Amino acid sequence: MSTIAKASNKTAVKLQQANIKFNDDLQKINFLQEVIEILENGILIISIAGELIYANTSGYDFCYQINQGIFELNCISPIIWSLCQTLINNQRMYPEKNVVISDQIVIDKFKKFRICVKSLNLKKNTDYLLVIIDNHYQTFEKTELTEIHKYDFTPREDQIWRLYRAKFTYKEIAIQLHITINTVKKHMKNIHLKINNSNN
């Protein structure tokens, strides 16, 4: 076999191995992207220049809610960008520290988000920020559902308990559910009895 044919075979083998590695890497990337997409937390990757590089579905949804229904192409609300700028400034002041900035954004009693911003340190590249958005109300709802099943609340107690946990006053609960304050108090008394009996 000639030297040219051997070299050609070696090149073909190397190309085939490179193609297999590329396909494996592509499968891993697709897998990771699918995982990120199904997360309940919003994930944003933002450049330090303020450009949105990536957002999962929850990230877009939460940004839309935080922006109160105003859709912006880059989706970064001024509140989130302000936290990012705080992080960038802190990193300049303390470059040796891994700074994490977090805050809570309250839109209304049913829309509360916890925002966490940290630097993405990728192979010495710190030009990107990772923003994680946690919908406190969804987390809160899951806790409520657990409590509702645990304490065997009636449908009306369920409604009252959800509003109470969302920091509604008795008066606000009464207005929301079109009932009297005394009815709210009666249900709350039953709710507390159920909770106390279950915990004893």
C-alpha positions in Angstrom: 0.0 0.0 0.0 1.4 3.4 -0.9 2.2 6.1 1.6 -0.5 8.3 0.1 -3.1 5.6 0.6 -2.0 5.0 4.2 -2.2 8.7 5.0 -5.6 8.9 3.3 -6.8 6.0 5.4 -5.5 7.6 8.6 -7.1 10.9 7.7 -10.4 9.1 7.1 -10.2 7.3 10.4 -9.4 10.6 12.2 -12.4 12.3 10.5 -14.7 9.5 11.4 -13.5 9.7 15.1 -13.9 13.5 15.1 -17.4 13.1 13.6 -18.4 10.5 16.3 -17.1 12.9 19.0 -19.0 15.8 17.5 -22.2 13.8 17.4 -21.7 12.7 21.0 -21.0 16.3 22.1 -24.1 17.5 20.1 -26.3 14.9 21.9 -25.0 16.0 25.3 -25.7 19.7 24.4 -29.2 18.8 23.2 -29.8 16.7 26.4 -28.6 19.6 28.6 -30.8 22.1 26.7 -33.9 19.8 27.2 -33.1 19.6 30.9 -32.8 23.4 31.2 -36.0 23.9 29.3 -38.1 21.7 31.7 -36.8 23.4 34.8 -39.4 25.4 36.7 -36.9 28.0 37.6 -36.3 30.7 35.0 -32.7 30.6 33.6 -31.2 33.6 31.9 -27.6 34.0 30.6 -26.8 37.7 30.1 -23.6 39.3 28.9 -22.0 42.0 31.0 -23.0 44.4 28.2 -26.6 43.6 29.0 -27.4 41.4 26.0 -29.6 38.4 26.6 -27.7 35.3 25.4 -30.1 32.6 26.4 -33.4 32.2 28.3 -35.3 29.0 28.9 -39.1 29.0 28.6 -39.7 29.7 32.3 -37.2 32.6 32.0 -39.1 34.2 29.2 -42.4 33.7 31.0 -41.2 35.2 34.3 -39.5 38.1 32.6 -42.8 38.8 30.8 -44.6 38.8 34.2 -41.9 40.9 35.9 -42.2 43.4 33.0 -45.9 43.3 33.7 -47.0 42.2 30.3 -44.7 44.4 28.3 -42.7 42.3 25.9 -39.2 43.4 25.1 -37.0 41.7 22.6 -34.1 41.2 25.0 -36.5 40.4 27.8 -34.3 41.8 30.6 -36.3 43.9 32.9 -34.7 47.0 34.5 -35.0 45.4 37.9 -33.0 42.3 36.8 -30.5 44.4 35.0 -30.0 46.6 38.1 -29.1 43.5 40.1 -26.7 42.4 37.3 -25.0 45.8 37.4 -24.7 45.6 41.2 -22.9 42.2 40.7 -20.6 43.6 38.0 -19.7 46.6 40.2 -19.0 44.3 43.2 -16.9 42.0 41.1 -14.8 45.0 40.0 -14.3 46.0 43.7 -13.7 42.4 44.9 -12.3 40.4 42.0 -11.1 37.6 44.2 -14.5 36.9 45.6 -17.3 34.9 44.1 -20.2 37.4 44.6 -23.8 36.3 44.4 -26.6 39.0 44.5 -30.2 38.1 45.2 -33.4 40.0 45.8 -37.1 39.5 45.9 -39.4 41.2 43.4 -43.0 41.6 44.4 -45.4 42.5 41.6 -48.6 41.8 43.6 -49.8 39.3 46.2 -49.8 36.5 43.7 -46.6 37.4 41.8 -43.4 37.2 43.9 -40.1 36.2 42.4 -36.7 35.5 43.9 -33.9 36.6 41.6 -30.3 35.3 42.1 -27.5 36.6 39.9 -24.0 35.1 39.8 -21.0 35.3 37.5 -20.5 32.4 35.0 -16.8 31.5 35.3 -16.2 29.6 32.1 -12.6 28.9 31.4 -11.4 32.3 32.7 -14.2 34.1 30.8 -16.3 36.2 33.2 -18.2 38.1 30.6 -21.5 36.3 31.3 -23.9 36.3 34.2 -26.3 33.5 35.2 -29.7 34.7 36.5 -32.0 32.3 38.2 -35.6 33.3 38.8 -37.7 31.4 41.3 -41.4 31.9 41.3 -42.1 32.1 45.0 -45.9 31.8 44.4 -45.5 28.5 42.6 -43.3 27.2 45.4 -45.8 28.6 47.8 -48.7 26.9 46.0 -47.0 23.5 46.2 -46.6 24.0 50.0 -50.2 25.0 50.2 -51.3 21.9 48.3 -49.4 19.7 50.7 -51.0 21.4 53.6 -54.5 21.2 52.1 -54.2 17.4 51.7 -52.4 16.9 55.0 -55.0 18.8 57.0 -58.0 17.7 54.9 -59.4 21.2 54.3 -62.8 21.7 52.8 -62.9 23.6 49.4 -63.9 26.8 51.2 -61.2 26.3 53.8 -58.8 25.7 51.0 -59.7 29.1 49.3 -59.4 31.0 52.6 -56.1 29.3 53.6 -54.6 30.2 50.2 -55.5 33.8 50.5 -54.4 33.9 54.2 -51.0 32.4 53.3 -50.8 35.0 50.5 -50.9 37.7 53.3 -54.5 38.8 52.6 -56.2 40.3 55.7 -59.5 38.8 56.9 -61.3 41.8 55.4 -59.6 41.3 52.0 -60.4 37.6 52.1 -64.1 38.4 52.9 -64.2 40.9 49.9 -62.4 38.4 47.6 -64.8 35.5 48.4 -67.9 37.6 48.9 -68.5 36.4 52.5 -68.6 38.2 55.8 -65.5 38.7 58.1 -67.2 36.5 60.7 -67.4 33.7 58.2 -63.7 34.1 57.5 -63.0 34.0 61.2 -65.1 30.9 61.7 -63.3 29.1 58.9 -59.9 30.2 60.2 -60.8 28.8 63.6 -61.6 25.5 62.0 -58.4 25.6 60.0 -56.2 26.2 63.0 -58.0 23.4 64.9 -57.2 21.0 62.1 -53.6 22.1 62.0 -53.2 21.8 65.8 -54.9 18.4 65.9 -52.7 17.1 63.1 -49.5 18.3 64.8 -50.4 16.7 68.2 
